[in-house]
């Protein structure tokens, strides 16, 4: 009989909570951390880069929605690839997605720290700029929250995300009247329209948040219906907010100054047109306050997502078994949360913010390619699988998702690819080590589930009682 640590997670998140996990992650990245970097790369064409990224990721969102409704298990893309492909491919998917969320967490933690300093300096100009220290404290705080309560972490995500949405709409409302059309002329820098492609590769991480929703599938009420709804709602709301905010920021401050402002670009833009706000002071203070909330909610979302990837892999014995267990008292993937946090903190300390953004974007692109392939493979191998949501005009959307994600990956720097390959090599070593440990343990195992002969079929059951056939020769 399984111990308390191996029980299934409790469904404690509603549709709104699940949607806010996606919105919280996406808005926190693209608006307050990457807008300035995109403007530096593509000039006013950064607006087009965000619009095109929204369109590109919509194809993969359809794939996530179909898979999440058909396979309602924690782990997101990892769980789907585990169903569709062999164990080594599933491991690579989980290993890279885990890294993606941890790298994104470092990005958001550093973004929070920069915006926190910007906000506090309005009132306390002499505050020491301990950027890394503030980032580490932010990670530690949300790791503690996630380790103790999934419901509390989800509730905090909802509240913080709603606050930042209101603040961003206030920014847009005041900014529209101040937009100057001359800031969009010329639309592209000297390199021409091709500059949009590197900007898309840099900012693609901004749209990875909706897939975080799928990592907590078992913790969402009625996941077969609510997960697809949350994916589409979060992506639609995020695209609209991105385009409005980036349009106002470029049209008021200009692409050159946005690029120079870096992670504090939106707050700098607000300082030029927003009136004084009661209690807060300048309009820039309100946006800096919103930036703190945005990056905090994004950080919380990826702490949730990264730990669920580690939890799913531990439960499938593709990472150490303890990662796949729930805490007997708190009911959270306690060890998985701590392990994810440790690597997230390391990323904060040693990896530059631009490199972090590029790495997370690259692994997101590669992961999305494999998820789209999983839809196609499962349609062929399991045509009778229950699919409460089916992709319209199949197979066009997943094919477009594969081609466009691959195209964007080609515009990410060779240095980023080299680091990514290094992480995959480390993952290969971890996989081989764990496989050897399992082989040595199997002869003396007294658990029948750990000693099934290769080549036999196994039927496992998802949280809603739906059976799936898994060929152990591939696992």
Beta strands, then each sheet from edge to edge (+ up, - down):
strand 1: 457-461
strand 2: 467-471
sheet 1: 1+ 2-
end
